[in-house]
Amino acid sequence: MWQWYLIRPDCLRALEDPLVKKILPRYVKVVKDELPARFQITKRIVFEFDESLSEIELWKEHKKLMKKFYETKAFIDKGKLDIKDLEIPRFSLLDLKIILTKDVLKNCELCERKCHVNRLKGEKGECRVGNTCLISSEFIHLGEEFHISPSHTIFFMGCNFHCQYCQNWTISQWFEEGYPITPNELARLIERRRGEGARNVNFVGGEPTPNLLPILEALKACKVNVPVIWNSNFYMSKKTMEILDGVVDLYLPDFKYGNDKCAKRLSKVENYFEIVSRNHLIASKQAEITIRHLVLPNHLECCSKPILKWIARKIRKKCIVNLMDQYRPEFRASQHIDINRRLTREEFEEVIKLAKKLKINFIT
């Protein structure tokens, strides 16, 4: 474990960093095993299973049990209740979330593409993920943010975006085959990596959203206390956001574009800004959040500046923003004249200057 800190010495004191402790206090305590991860509380909220309940009734029950979740979490966080005193019931709120996810998958609208294919039968939509969970790799990652590394990062195959400059394009666009893994196998990997010193389990890809069902099933089988990170393009549907509530400890979203035109041309998605900004607002109310913004060359006025101004207006005090300057022309970037080069130092410094002016809590 300690040899990792020789590679990333900034990680060693990350959990004592004033900004991290201020913006991400609960995440820090879960990493230190001083508080339970949200999914471990969710597994202890009793769900009175009744197979006759309709989909509408199941969602009403979910809303009721989420209130119970937050009440229980408040007691635990204040030290008035020990999670060890709560038994895991036969059916829990986490089981209800799994049932709801299966219902969504029958006519898939896990993300806002809403392909309406029956994923349970193996039908595939835009992301090309069927009913088998495939991953590219999993390992303890030392290249994430200093408060996230060392991170057990699981790279799921497939993505609902088609980013022309994707750095993980062999995963997201299926140039790899991936290998199948069961929820129980995922759970054992999560337990093993936590024991090896991982601070968290980091679901990424590609994109984790199409694999919501096996992720929830893995967490149901997982016995260790580990914070859950949702590392995503944030194009999830409202239903998916509701299901993730009470599961995710730290959201790690990409905020890519400040307008729909750039999103359409460079990632092939519609209505980007409305959907992704909506989900940032929802996420900031559900859990803690670290936002990533990869600064693209020639996209300061149309993307970087509008994004930072939106963050400053809406969620400035609730998030850490990682301003990223490591853009490199990958995949099909050479076909787009505006992004076929590296970012300049002057461009990045201009973004930093604005972040300071807006008093955003940022790291680089």
N, C-alpha and C positions, 0 to 999 in steps of 0.2 A: 504493500500500500504506500509506504513512505517514498518509494522511488518515484512515484508519479509526481510528488510534490517537488522533486528535484527538477523535473521537466517543466512543471507549471508552478513555480513558487508563489505566484500571485493567488493561487487557489487556497493556499494554506490559511491565510487570514481572512478569506473572503466572507466567512460567516460572521466575522466581527466587524466588517466594514460598516461604517455608520449609515451609508445610503442603503445598503442591503438590509440591515436590521430595521431601518425606518420603513421602507417600502414593502419588504417581503418578510415580516416578522414571523408569521406562522410557518412559512416554508422553512425558515431557518430552524425552528423548533422541531419540525418533523424530521429534517435531515439529522438533527442531533438525537432523535428518538425521544424527545421530551414531550411531544404530542403525537397522537395518531394521525395517519394520513386520512384524508376524507373518505376514501373508499372503504377503509376499515370501519369507519363509523356507519357508513351506508349499509355494510354487510350485517349490521346489528339492529337495524330498524325493521321491526316485524311487519311483514306483508301477509295479510290474511288471504291466501290464494283461493280464488274461486274461478274455475275454468268457464263458468257461464257468463263472466263479465265481458261486456262489449268493449271495443276499442275506446270508445268515448268514456266509458266507465273506468277503464284502466288508467286513462290520462287524468281523470278526476282523482282517482286513488293516488296517483303519483304526486299530484299537487298537494294532497293532504299529507302524504308521508314526507314530502320535502320540508314541510313546516316542522314535522317531528324531527327530521334530520337537523335542522338549524337550532331547534331548541336543545337537542342532545349535544350538539357541537358546542354551543354556548356554555353549557354546564361543564363539559370536559375542559374547554379552554380556560375556564375560570377556576379550575381545580376542585369543582364541587362534585365531580363524578369521575370515576376511574373506568376506562374502557374495559379493563380486565374484569370488571363486575358485570359486564354485559355479555350474555351468551349469543352465539350466532344461531339464529332461528332456522327452522327448516326452509322457510321462504322469507326472503328479505327484500328491502327496497332495491338492492342490487339485482335480485332476480326479476323484479318488476321491470327494471330498466332493460334487462336482457329480453324479456317478453316484448316490450315496446319496440326495441330495435328490430326484432324479427318481424314484427308487423310492418315496420317501415320498409324493410328489405323486400317484402312481397311485392311492393310497387315502388321501387327504390327512390327515396328522396332524402338520403342522408346529407347530400349537399344541394346547393341551389341550382345545379343543372337539372335536377329532378327528371332523371331519365325514364323513370316509371317501368323499369324492367324487373322481373322477378329474380332477384339475386339468390334467393333460397334454392331456386331450381337451377342455378348456375348461369342464368342469363347475364350478359355483360353490357354495361353502358359505356359512357365516355371514358371512365377510368380503366376499363377493361379488367376489373377485379370481379371474379365470380364468387363461388361459394367455398373456395379453398383459400386459406390464408397462406400467402407466400411472402417470404422475406428475402432480402438480398444478403444481409449480414446483421450481426449484433456483436457489440464489444463495448468495453469501457473507453469512452471517448474523452480525450484530453484537450480537444480543440474547441469546446463550447465556451460560453461566457464563464468568467472566473468564479462566479457563485454557483454555477451549474456543474462544472467539471470537478472531479471525474464523474462522468455521466454514463449510465448504462443505456446506450443508444441502440434502438431497434429500427432498422431500415426496412419498411414495408414496400413491396412492389406496387407500382401503379400510382397514377395521380389524375385528378380531375382537371388539372391545368396542363397546358402545352407551352410552357415558357421557352421562348426561342433561345434563351441564354442559360438554360438550366445546367447547373454544375453537377447534378446527379441524374443527368439525362438517361444514362443506361438503365437506371432503376425506374425513373418516372415514366419513361416512354417505352419500356419493355424491350430494350436491347439485351437485357439479361432474362433468363428464365425464372430465376429465383428458386427457392426450395420450400416445400410445404412444411408447416409446423402446426402442431395442435395447441389449443389453449393450455392444456396441462403441461406440455413441453415449454411453452412460453413462461408459465408460472414458475417452473423449476429453474429456468434461466434467470428470471428476475430475482428469485431467492438467492441463487448462487452469486450473482454479480453484486447484490447488496452485501453479502458476506465477504466479498473480496474488496469492499471499500467504495462502491458506487454510491454517490449521494442521492441518486434518484433513478427512476426508470423514465426514459425519454422516448416517446412514441413519435416517429418521424417517417420519412420515406425519400422519394415519393411523397405520399400524403397518408396520414393515419386514418382519416375519416372513412374511407371505404371499408376499413378493417375494424370498425367499431365493435361489431359483435364478438369476434375472437378476443379482442382486447378486454372487453367486459368479462367474458368467460374466464380469461386468464387471471384477472384480478379477483374474481370469485374464488379461484383455486389457490391464490397466492397467500401465504401465511406470514410473510414478513411485513414489517412496517417500513414503507418506502414512499416518498412523495412522487406523485404522478405528474409528468410534464407532457403537455399536449403541444407538439411542435408542428405547426400547421400553416397552410396558406389562408386559413380562416374563411373559407367559402362554404361553411357548414350551413345547413338549414336551421330554422328555429327549433324544430323537433330535436335535432341532434344537440343543439345547445342546451335544451332542457334535460336531455338524457345525461349529458356530461356534467351537469350541475350535481355536486356531491361526489364527484369522481376525481376531477382534476384539482391538483394543488397549485400548480403554476402553469399558466398559459404562456406559450412561447410563440406568438404569431408573427408571421411576415406581414408587414404593411408595405406593399410593393409600389402601388400607383396612387397618384393624387387625382386621377380622373379615369373615366371609362374608356376613352379613346385609346390611351396607351395600353390599358389592360386588354382590350379587344385585339389590338395589333400584335402585342408581344406575348400574351398568354392565352389568347383565344377564348376569353370569357366575357360574358355580358353583365352589365349592371354592377360592376365591380365595387365601386366606391360605396354605394349605398349598403350593399350586403356586408362588406368587410368592416366598415365603420360601425354598423349596427352590432356586429358580433364582438367588436372590441368593447363597446359599451356594455353589452351583456356580460362578457367575460370579466370586466372590471368590477362587476357587482357580485359575481359568483366566487371568485378566487383572487389570487395575486397574479401579477402579469409583468412580463418583460417583453417589450416589443422590439423586433428586429426590423431595421430599415436598411436595405442594401442600396447605397447611392449609385445610381446609374449615370454614366456620362451623358451629357446633353439633356438630362431630365431634372434639373434643379427647379426650374420655374413651374413645370407641369406636374411634377411628382413630389420631390423632396420637400419643397417649401409648403405646398398645401397640406401635406401629411403632418408636418411639424406644427403648423398653425392649428390644425384640427385637434391634435393631441393636446396642445397647450390650452385650447378652449374647453375640451371635454373631460380629459382624464389625466391631466398633468401631474396631480398629486398622488395618483394611484399606480403609477407605473415607472419602471426604468426603461429607457430607450437605448438600445445598442445601435449606434450609427456605424455602419460597416463600409469600409473602403476597399474591400478585397475583390471587387468585381473584376472578372476577366472574361473576355469573349469566348464563350463555350458553345457547344452544340451548333445552332444555326445562326449565331450572332453575326457572323461575317456577312450574312445576307441582308442585314439591316444597318444602313449607313450611320445611324445615330448611336448604335451601341457596339460598333465593331472595333473599339479601342478601349484601352484601360482608362480608368478615372484619373484625372489630373489632381495634383496636390492642391492647386488653387480651387478647384471645384469642391473638394472635400472640406477645405478650410472655410469656404463660404457657408456650407451647411452647418458646420460647427459654430460659426459665428451667430447664425440665426438661432440655433438651439440654446446658446447662452443668453441671447437677447430675450428669448421666450421663457427663460428660467426652467427649461425642461431638465429632468433628472436623467442625464445621459452618460453612457460609457462608450469607449471606442475600442 
